[in-house]
């Protein structure tokens, strides 16, 4: 799942930023918090399966894990500088 093909909504970006301890984020509810933990710890096969139901969250976590500017990208979504 690529961040280039999946729009990441503002709340999703904020939840993932919070999970990783970065400015601009805020705590999600318990289900979403556990979902982010599952995506964060999933191997590629299971992450792809989670992406079928939650593509925005997988895209946001992938941005954090694999993009050198993932933090800045998600923060720009939260600030409204990038279309969600």
MARTIPA-57899 format. One record per residue: chain; y, z, x of N, C-alpha, C, O, CB in turn. Coordinates in steps of 0.001 Angstrom, whole numbers. Glycine has a CB too. Example, Ala and Ser with C-alpha at 12.3 -4.5 7.8 and 13.67 -1.06 7.14 Angstrom:
MARTIPA-57899
+------+---------+---------+---------+---------+---------+---------+---------+---------+---------+---------+---------+---------+---------+---------+---------+
: unit :     n_y :     n_z :     n_x :    ca_y :    ca_z :    ca_x :     c_y :     c_z :     c_x :     o_y :     o_z :     o_x :    cb_y :    cb_z :    cb_x :
+------+---------+---------+---------+---------+---------+---------+---------+---------+---------+---------+---------+---------+---------+---------+---------+
:    A :   -5690 :    7800 :   13190 :   -4500 :    7800 :   12300 :   -3300 :    7800 :   13200 :   -3319 :    8465 :   14236 :   -4473 :    9046 :   11308 :
:    A :   -2250 :    7080 :   12850 :   -1060 :    7140 :   13670 :      30 :    7870 :   12900 :    1138 :    8039 :   13409 :    -598 :    5725 :   14084 :
+------+---------+---------+---------+---------+---------+---------+---------+---------+---------+---------+---------+---------+---------+---------+---------+
***
This chain:
MARTIPA-57899
+------+---------+---------+---------+---------+---------+---------+---------+---------+---------+---------+---------+---------+---------+---------+---------+
: unit :     n_y :     n_z :     n_x :    ca_y :    ca_z :    ca_x :     c_y :     c_z :     c_x :     o_y :     o_z :     o_x :    cb_y :    cb_z :    cb_x :
+------+---------+---------+---------+---------+---------+---------+---------+---------+---------+---------+---------+---------+---------+---------+---------+
:    A :   -1178 :       0 :     852 :       0 :       0 :       0 :    1231 :       0 :     889 :    1360 :     848 :    1772 :       4 :    1221 :    -965 :
:    A :    2107 :    -914 :     672 :    3283 :   -1097 :    1510 :    4532 :    -597 :     809 :    4683 :    -749 :    -404 :    3444 :   -2562 :    1888 :
:    A :    5430 :       2 :    1587 :    6703 :     439 :    1014 :    7572 :    -756 :     653 :    8475 :    -631 :    -174 :    7447 :    1354 :    1992 :
:    A :    7312 :   -1927 :    1266 :    8113 :   -3108 :     967 :    7805 :   -3678 :    -411 :    8655 :   -4352 :    -993 :    7884 :   -4167 :    2020 :
:    A :    6618 :   -3426 :    -948 :    6243 :   -4011 :   -2226 :    6236 :   -2997 :   -3364 :    6103 :   -3380 :   -4526 :    4890 :   -4648 :   -2113 :
:    A :    6373 :   -1747 :   -3061 :    6356 :    -711 :   -4082 :    7694 :      14 :   -4087 :    8086 :     614 :   -3086 :    5195 :     283 :   -3845 :
:    A :    8388 :     -45 :   -5210 :    9652 :     677 :   -5336 :    9365 :    2172 :   -5372 :    8444 :    2620 :   -6054 :   10431 :     232 :   -6609 :
:    A :   10154 :    2931 :   -4638 :   10000 :    4382 :   -4591 :   11154 :    5002 :   -5369 :   12307 :    4897 :   -4951 :    9964 :    4910 :   -3113 :
:    A :   10857 :    5651 :   -6502 :   11915 :    6293 :   -7290 :   12548 :    7474 :   -6535 :   11953 :    8032 :   -5613 :   11348 :    6775 :   -8637 :
:    A :   13734 :    7828 :   -6940 :   14480 :    8908 :   -6303 :   13712 :   10217 :   -6289 :   13665 :   10890 :   -5259 :   15796 :    9105 :   -7001 :
:    A :   13109 :   10593 :   -7410 :   12399 :   11871 :   -7452 :   11180 :   11867 :   -6540 :   10864 :   12890 :   -5934 :   11977 :   12192 :   -8878 :
:    A :   10499 :   10750 :   -6434 :    9340 :   10649 :   -5545 :    9787 :   10813 :   -4093 :    9165 :   11549 :   -3328 :    8611 :    9290 :   -5741 :
:    A :   10859 :   10131 :   -3720 :   11391 :   10270 :   -2361 :   11758 :   11722 :   -2076 :   11464 :   12236 :    -997 :   12622 :    9361 :   -2163 :
:    A :   12395 :   12381 :   -3034 :   12799 :   13780 :   -2847 :   11583 :   14695 :   -2713 :   11587 :   15599 :   -1877 :   13677 :   14243 :   -4020 :
:    A :   10560 :   14480 :   -3508 :    9354 :   15311 :   -3427 :    8672 :   15168 :   -2065 :    8239 :   16158 :   -1475 :    8371 :   14935 :   -4547 :
:    A :    8582 :   13941 :   -1575 :    7915 :   13706 :    -291 :    8767 :   14247 :     855 :    8230 :   14809 :    1810 :    7638 :   12196 :     -87 :
:    A :   10069 :   14088 :     772 :   10938 :   14689 :    1795 :   10735 :   16203 :    1849 :   10642 :   16776 :    2935 :   12425 :   14361 :    1508 :
:    A :   10667 :   16845 :     701 :   10459 :   18295 :     663 :    9126 :   18664 :    1303 :    9048 :   19609 :    2087 :   10513 :   18812 :    -786 :
:    A :    8090 :   17924 :     970 :    6756 :   18194 :    1520 :    6784 :   18210 :    3041 :    6127 :   19040 :    3669 :    5748 :   17148 :    1027 :
:    A :    7537 :   17304 :    3627 :    7607 :   17207 :    5083 :    8738 :   18056 :    5673 :    8955 :   18040 :    6884 :    7788 :   15758 :    5493 :
:    A :    9454 :   18791 :    4828 :   10479 :   19712 :    5312 :   11783 :   19081 :    5735 :   12464 :   19584 :    6629 :    9951 :   20461 :    6436 :
:    A :   12138 :   17969 :    5090 :   13372 :   17277 :    5459 :   14464 :   17453 :    4408 :   14190 :   17662 :    3226 :   13096 :   15799 :    5670 :
:    A :   15675 :   17366 :    4863 :   16857 :   17478 :    4004 :   16857 :   16381 :    2951 :   16462 :   15245 :    3213 :   18145 :   17410 :    4841 :
:    A :   17307 :   16741 :    1758 :   17413 :   15788 :     664 :   16284 :   15896 :    -333 :   16317 :   15266 :   -1391 :   17459 :   14407 :    1203 :
:    A :   15287 :   16691 :      -3 :   14144 :   16817 :    -890 :   14216 :   18045 :   -1772 :   15024 :   18948 :   -1553 :   12886 :   16850 :     -94 :
:    A :   13356 :   18058 :   -2769 :   13196 :   19254 :   -3591 :   11751 :   19360 :   -4049 :   11031 :   18365 :   -4141 :   14155 :   19226 :   -4808 :
:    A :   11347 :   20593 :   -4335 :    9969 :   20917 :   -4691 :    9545 :   20221 :   -5973 :   10279 :   20194 :   -6961 :    9804 :   22419 :   -4840 :
:    A :    8358 :   19666 :   -5937 :    7745 :   19074 :   -7124 :    6956 :   20156 :   -7854 :    6817 :   21274 :   -7358 :    6824 :   17868 :   -6744 :
:    A :    6444 :   19822 :   -9025 :    5568 :   20730 :   -9745 :    4227 :   20858 :   -9029 :    3973 :   20162 :   -8046 :    5363 :   20249 :  -11185 :
:    A :    3382 :   21739 :   -9522 :    2134 :   22035 :   -8813 :    1193 :   20826 :   -8729 :     594 :   20598 :   -7678 :    1421 :   23184 :   -9498 :
:    A :    1049 :   20058 :   -9797 :     176 :   18889 :   -9729 :     678 :   17904 :   -8685 :     -92 :   17429 :   -7850 :      81 :   18206 :  -11098 :
:    A :    1960 :   17599 :   -8731 :    2536 :   16624 :   -7804 :    2486 :   17132 :   -6375 :    2230 :   16360 :   -5451 :    3977 :   16301 :   -8192 :
:    A :    2725 :   18414 :   -6183 :    2615 :   18999 :   -4848 :    1205 :   18811 :   -4302 :    1030 :   18413 :   -3150 :    2982 :   20494 :   -4877 :
:    A :     202 :   19096 :   -5123 :   -1186 :   18916 :   -4689 :   -1533 :   17446 :   -4480 :   -2317 :   17117 :   -3590 :   -2137 :   19529 :   -5708 :
:    A :    -962 :   16563 :   -5285 :   -1170 :   15133 :   -5108 :    -639 :   14676 :   -3752 :   -1314 :   13935 :   -3037 :    -492 :   14347 :   -6238 :
:    A :     555 :   15112 :   -3402 :    1149 :   14739 :   -2114 :     302 :   15272 :    -962 :     103 :   14573 :      32 :    2594 :   15272 :   -2006 :
:    A :    -195 :   16495 :   -1082 :   -1080 :   17057 :     -60 :   -2335 :   16192 :      77 :   -2774 :   15905 :    1190 :   -1463 :   18520 :    -409 :
:    A :   -2908 :   15779 :   -1052 :   -4114 :   14939 :   -1021 :   -3832 :   13599 :    -354 :   -4622 :   13143 :     473 :   -4647 :   14713 :   -2444 :
:    A :   -2722 :   12968 :    -700 :   -2369 :   11682 :     -89 :   -2128 :   11857 :    1401 :   -2585 :   11050 :    2211 :   -1119 :   11080 :    -765 :
:    A :   -1416 :   12903 :    1756 :   -1088 :   13182 :    3152 :   -2344 :   13348 :    4002 :   -2362 :   12945 :    5165 :    -226 :   14434 :    3249 :
:    A :   -3382 :   13929 :    3439 :   -4593 :   14225 :    4209 :   -5713 :   13202 :    4009 :   -6761 :   13313 :    4644 :   -5101 :   15589 :    3840 :
:    A :   -5514 :   12224 :    3152 :   -6572 :   11257 :    2830 :   -6802 :   10265 :    3965 :   -5875 :    9878 :    4677 :   -6223 :   10501 :    1551 :
:    A :   -8067 :    9864 :    4113 :   -8392 :    8765 :    5016 :   -7935 :    7471 :    4333 :   -7643 :    7476 :    3137 :   -9944 :    8730 :    5361 :
:    A :   -7870 :    6367 :    5082 :   -7337 :    5119 :    4502 :   -8030 :    4668 :    3212 :   -7365 :    4184 :    2296 :   -7445 :    4019 :    5514 :
:    A :   -9330 :    4818 :    3130 :  -10055 :    4383 :    1936 :   -9655 :    5204 :     712 :   -9382 :    4648 :    -352 :  -11565 :    4488 :    2166 :
:    A :   -9623 :    6514 :     866 :   -9241 :    7366 :    -259 :   -7756 :    7263 :    -577 :   -7355 :    7391 :   -1734 :   -9603 :    8810 :      34 :
:    A :   -6936 :    7031 :     450 :   -5506 :    6828 :     196 :   -5297 :    5572 :    -652 :   -4460 :    5554 :   -1553 :   -4721 :    6717 :    1532 :
:    A :   -6058 :    4537 :    -357 :   -5962 :    3301 :   -1151 :   -6375 :    3561 :   -2591 :   -5757 :    3031 :   -3514 :   -6841 :    2187 :    -541 :
:    A :   -7401 :    4360 :   -2794 :   -7843 :    4703 :   -4149 :   -6761 :    5508 :   -4877 :   -6494 :    5260 :   -6053 :   -9169 :    5503 :   -4102 :
:    A :   -6146 :    6457 :   -4196 :   -5051 :    7226 :   -4811 :   -3878 :    6311 :   -5141 :   -3161 :    6531 :   -6117 :   -4588 :    8368 :   -3872 :
:    A :   -3690 :    5286 :   -4320 :   -2610 :    4337 :   -4547 :   -2758 :    3519 :   -5819 :   -1775 :    2985 :   -6333 :   -2513 :    3420 :   -3393 :
:    A :   -3980 :    3419 :   -6331 :   -4178 :    2704 :   -7589 :   -3515 :    3433 :   -8749 :   -3012 :    2799 :   -9676 :   -5668 :    2523 :   -7870 :
:    A :   -3510 :    4748 :   -8702 :   -2908 :    5533 :   -9776 :   -1504 :    6013 :   -9480 :    -713 :    6248 :  -10393 :   -3761 :    6703 :  -10070 :
:    A :   -1196 :    6157 :   -8197 :      88 :    6733 :   -7801 :     711 :    5924 :   -6660 :     930 :    6456 :   -5571 :     -90 :    8207 :   -7379 :
:    A :     994 :    4645 :   -6906 :    1470 :    3780 :   -5811 :    2794 :    4224 :   -5193 :    2999 :    4045 :   -3992 :    1619 :    2375 :   -6314 :
:    A :    3695 :    4798 :   -5989 :    4988 :    5218 :   -5458 :    4829 :    6368 :   -4473 :    5484 :    6396 :   -3431 :    5923 :    5627 :   -6594 :
:    A :    3957 :    7316 :   -4805 :    3738 :    8453 :   -3909 :    3044 :    8019 :   -2625 :    3392 :    8490 :   -1542 :    2912 :    9533 :   -4610 :
:    A :    2072 :    7131 :   -2733 :    1398 :    6629 :   -1534 :    2393 :    5866 :    -659 :    2377 :    6021 :     562 :     199 :    5718 :   -1916 :
:    A :    3247 :    5057 :   -1254 :    4252 :    4316 :    -485 :    5203 :    5263 :     234 :    5557 :    5032 :    1390 :    5044 :    3379 :   -1402 :
:    A :    5616 :    6324 :    -445 :    6540 :    7281 :     175 :    5872 :    8047 :    1313 :    6477 :    8244 :    2367 :    7067 :    8264 :    -873 :
:    A :    4639 :    8475 :    1110 :    3914 :    9174 :    2179 :    3673 :    8221 :    3347 :    3826 :    8615 :    4504 :    2563 :    9743 :    1653 :
:    A :    3301 :    6981 :    3063 :    3112 :    6001 :    4139 :    4397 :    5797 :    4929 :    4360 :    5670 :    6152 :    2632 :    4663 :    3567 :
:    A :    5527 :    5765 :    4244 :    6812 :    5627 :    4940 :    7007 :    6778 :    5915 :    7467 :    6579 :    7039 :    7982 :    5577 :    3930 :
:    A :    6657 :    7972 :    5482 :    6800 :    9143 :    6360 :    5810 :    9094 :    7517 :    6158 :    9444 :    8645 :    6603 :   10437 :    5560 :
:    A :    4605 :    8671 :    7254 :    3564 :    8708 :    8277 :    3621 :    7540 :    9257 :    3273 :    7707 :   10425 :    2225 :    8730 :    7620 :
:    A :    4048 :    6378 :    8813 :    3892 :    5184 :    9637 :    5173 :    4444 :    9995 :    5137 :    3513 :   10801 :    3004 :    4258 :    8954 :
:    A :    6290 :    4829 :    9424 :    7540 :    4133 :    9701 :    8414 :    4984 :   10616 :    8603 :    6175 :   10367 :    8286 :    3802 :    8389 :
:    A :    8945 :    4379 :   11669 :    9806 :    5130 :   12586 :   11090 :    5607 :   11906 :   11720 :    6550 :   12384 :   10153 :    4272 :   13799 :
:    A :   11487 :    4981 :   10812 :   12693 :    5398 :   10089 :   12365 :    5890 :    8680 :   13199 :    5798 :    7780 :   13692 :    4240 :   10014 :
:    A :   11152 :    6412 :    8487 :   10722 :    6856 :    7159 :   11602 :    7926 :    6555 :   11925 :    7868 :    5369 :    9330 :    7362 :    7227 :
:    A :   11995 :    8907 :    7357 :   12860 :    9984 :    6846 :   14173 :    9399 :    6359 :   14608 :    9681 :    5243 :   13122 :   11057 :    7938 :
:    A :   14797 :    8593 :    7184 :   16085 :    7991 :    6822 :   15954 :    7088 :    5604 :   16839 :    7059 :    4750 :   16652 :    7196 :    7999 :
:    A :   14856 :    6353 :    5523 :   14623 :    5475 :    4382 :   14538 :    6268 :    3080 :   15196 :    5924 :    2098 :   13342 :    4667 :    4590 :
:    A :   13730 :    7329 :    3070 :   13610 :    8139 :    1851 :   14913 :    8858 :    1537 :   15281 :    8981 :     369 :   12475 :    9156 :    1993 :
:    A :   15613 :    9334 :    2555 :   16909 :    9986 :    2313 :   17911 :    9003 :    1730 :   18725 :    9385 :     889 :   17464 :   10590 :    3615 :
:    A :   17870 :    7752 :    2154 :   18789 :    6756 :    1600 :   18463 :    6460 :     134 :   19362 :    6151 :    -649 :   18732 :    5461 :    2426 :
:    A :   17185 :    6550 :    -240 :   16811 :    6395 :   -1653 :   17380 :    7556 :   -2458 :   17949 :    7351 :   -3530 :   15263 :    6324 :   -1819 :
:    A :   17228 :    8766 :   -1947 :   17731 :    9961 :   -2653 :   19249 :    9877 :   -2824 :   19782 :   10264 :   -3864 :   17350 :   11259 :   -1880 :
:    A :   19943 :    9372 :   -1802 :   21410 :    9236 :   -1881 :   21851 :    8068 :   -2749 :   23043 :    7927 :   -3023 :   21990 :    9069 :    -492 :
:    A :   20925 :    7230 :   -3186 :   21271 :    6087 :   -4019 :   21745 :    4885 :   -3248 :   22320 :    3967 :   -3832 :   22308 :    6474 :   -4983 :
:    A :   21520 :    4864 :   -1951 :   21966 :    3761 :   -1104 :   20963 :    2598 :   -1093 :   21317 :    1471 :    -746 :   22195 :    4262 :     318 :
:    A :   19728 :    2875 :   -1469 :   18686 :    1859 :   -1539 :   18191 :    1832 :   -2970 :   17942 :    2880 :   -3566 :   17515 :    2145 :    -527 :
:    A :   18050 :     654 :   -3517 :   17567 :     541 :   -4892 :   16164 :    1117 :   -5011 :   15277 :     809 :   -4216 :   17580 :    -926 :   -5354 :
:    A :   15986 :    1950 :   -6009 :   14671 :    2586 :   -6222 :   13785 :    1688 :   -7046 :   12642 :    2043 :   -7333 :   14819 :    3955 :   -6913 :
+------+---------+---------+---------+---------+---------+---------+---------+---------+---------+---------+---------+---------+---------+---------+---------+
***
